[in-house]
């Protein structure tokens, strides 16, 4: 299984990504802004979802179509 970001770059565990658009986080009451860097991602069993951590948000799952590899 190969997980690809919004421009087609392959992603791997431990990569750093940046957001390409503002995303509202359900349940956290905050918005992640475009350009936010998220480090140390983990791949899930789904080709379009990545698991990550961000300050104050536990269990954050992002769609691969909204991130770009650094």
Number of C-alpha atoms within 10 A of each C-alpha: 6 11 19 19 17 15 12 12 13 13 20 16 13 12 15 17 21 17 21 15 13 13 14 12 14 9 7 11 8 12 11 14 14 14 14 15 16 18 15 14 19 16 20 13 9 12 13 16 17 21 17 20 15 14 6 7 13 11 9 13 16 17 14 24 16 18 24 21 20 11
